[in-house]
Amino acid sequence: MAAKKNEAPRLTEIRNSKAFRDFEIGERFEAGIQLKGTEVKSVRSARAQISDGFCRIEKDEVWMYGTHIEPYEYGNIDNHASKRVRKLMLHRRDIRKIEVAMNTAGKSLIPLRMYFKGALVKVEVALGTGKKLFDKREDLKKKVQLREADRAVRSRRT
């Protein structure tokens, strides 16, 4: 009798909770990320946060700053630094498109989520425009109105 593989995938996904609050999200891109071995193990155990992260383009390469991946608890002296700069791997045409948008339209490149695709760690990044304070207030008002409307509809059903 052959042993069955565990087919239930691990749903390790780290999300940027501040991105949709602080930015109007535009075009999205999927990028690979260069990590060390212990960083992959920390991400797999969901010990990372990307909510303060942002990306820059330097010498035709995309670098991600401000992300925190905890040192692996069972690591040794080769453990990684928790807030180091990490390189993102994108296609050259995507990097050019992003660079044009960042320079001409004043957009920012923000990491939205970090997840596994097979054995590889991927980062979903998006071009975003920063929201002003009054835009954030408008969004909160809309959410409250939608919530109240949903409650009213549910109360009519019962």
C-alpha positions in Angstrom: 0.0 0.0 0.0 1.5 3.3 -1.1 1.5 6.2 1.3 -0.6 9.2 0.1 0.9 12.6 -0.2 -0.5 15.3 1.9 -2.4 17.2 -0.8 -3.7 20.0 1.4 -1.5 23.0 0.6 -0.2 25.2 3.3 -1.9 28.6 3.1 1.0 30.7 4.2 0.3 34.2 2.9 1.6 37.4 4.4 -0.6 40.5 3.5 0.1 44.2 3.7 -2.8 45.5 5.8 -1.9 49.1 5.3 -1.7 49.1 1.5 -5.3 49.5 0.6 -5.9 52.0 3.4 -3.0 54.3 2.4 -2.9 53.8 -1.4 -5.1 53.6 -4.4 -3.9 50.4 -6.0 -3.3 50.2 -9.7 -1.5 47.7 -11.9 -0.2 44.6 -10.1 2.9 42.5 -10.8 4.2 39.1 -9.5 7.8 39.1 -8.6 10.2 36.5 -7.3 12.3 37.4 -4.3 15.9 36.5 -3.4 15.9 35.0 0.1 18.3 33.0 2.2 17.4 29.5 3.4 16.5 30.5 6.9 14.3 33.4 5.6 12.3 30.9 3.5 11.7 28.8 6.7 10.6 31.9 8.6 8.2 32.9 5.8 6.8 29.4 5.7 6.0 29.6 9.4 4.3 33.1 8.8 6.9 35.0 10.8 7.2 38.0 8.4 5.5 41.3 7.9 5.5 43.6 4.9 3.2 46.4 6.0 6.0 48.9 6.2 7.6 47.7 3.0 8.2 49.7 -0.2 10.3 49.2 -3.4 12.8 51.2 -5.3 14.5 50.8 -8.6 18.2 51.1 -8.6 20.4 50.3 -11.6 17.6 48.5 -13.4 17.0 46.2 -10.4 14.0 46.3 -8.0 14.9 46.3 -4.3 12.4 45.9 -1.4 13.0 47.9 1.8 11.3 47.9 5.2 10.1 44.4 5.3 10.7 42.3 8.4 11.4 38.6 8.4 12.2 37.2 11.8 15.4 35.2 12.2 14.7 31.5 12.1 14.4 30.2 15.7 16.3 27.0 15.0 18.9 28.7 12.9 22.6 29.0 13.7 25.3 31.7 13.1 24.3 31.8 9.4 20.9 33.3 10.3 19.8 36.4 8.3 19.4 40.0 9.4 15.7 40.7 9.9 15.4 44.0 8.1 17.8 43.6 5.2 17.2 44.9 1.7 15.9 42.1 -0.6 16.1 41.9 -4.4 12.9 41.4 -6.4 13.1 39.6 -9.7 10.9 41.0 -12.4 11.0 40.9 -16.2 13.0 43.8 -17.7 9.9 45.1 -19.6 7.9 45.2 -16.3 10.8 47.1 -14.6 10.8 49.7 -17.4 7.0 50.1 -17.2 7.2 50.5 -13.4 10.1 53.0 -13.7 8.2 55.1 -16.2 5.1 55.2 -14.0 7.1 56.0 -10.9 9.0 58.9 -12.6 6.2 60.5 -14.6 3.0 59.8 -12.6 4.6 59.9 -9.1 3.4 56.4 -8.2 4.9 54.2 -5.6 5.7 50.5 -5.8 4.2 48.7 -2.7 4.3 45.0 -1.8 0.7 43.7 -1.3 1.3 40.1 -0.3 4.0 37.4 0.0 3.0 33.8 -0.7 4.3 30.5 -1.9 3.9 29.3 -5.5 5.1 25.7 -5.4 8.4 25.9 -3.5 9.1 29.5 -4.5 8.3 32.6 -2.5 6.6 35.2 -4.6 5.7 38.8 -3.8 2.8 40.6 -5.4 3.7 44.3 -5.9 1.5 47.1 -7.2 1.8 50.6 -8.4 -0.1 52.9 -6.0 -0.9 56.5 -5.6 -0.9 57.8 -2.0 -4.2 58.8 -0.5 -4.8 62.1 1.3 -6.4 62.2 4.7 -9.8 63.3 3.2 -9.7 60.4 0.8 -9.3 58.0 3.7 -12.2 59.6 5.5 -14.4 59.2 2.4 -13.5 55.5 2.2 -14.4 55.1 5.9 -17.8 56.8 5.4 -18.5 54.5 2.4 -17.7 51.4 4.4 -19.9 52.5 7.3 -22.8 53.2 4.8 -22.4 49.8 3.2 -22.3 48.1 6.6 -25.5 49.8 7.7 -27.2 49.0 4.4 -26.3 45.3 4.8 -27.6 45.3 8.3 -30.9 46.8 7.2 -31.3 44.2 4.5 -30.5 41.4 6.9 -33.0 42.7 9.5 -35.8 42.9 6.9 -35.3 39.2 5.9 -35.9 38.0 9.5 
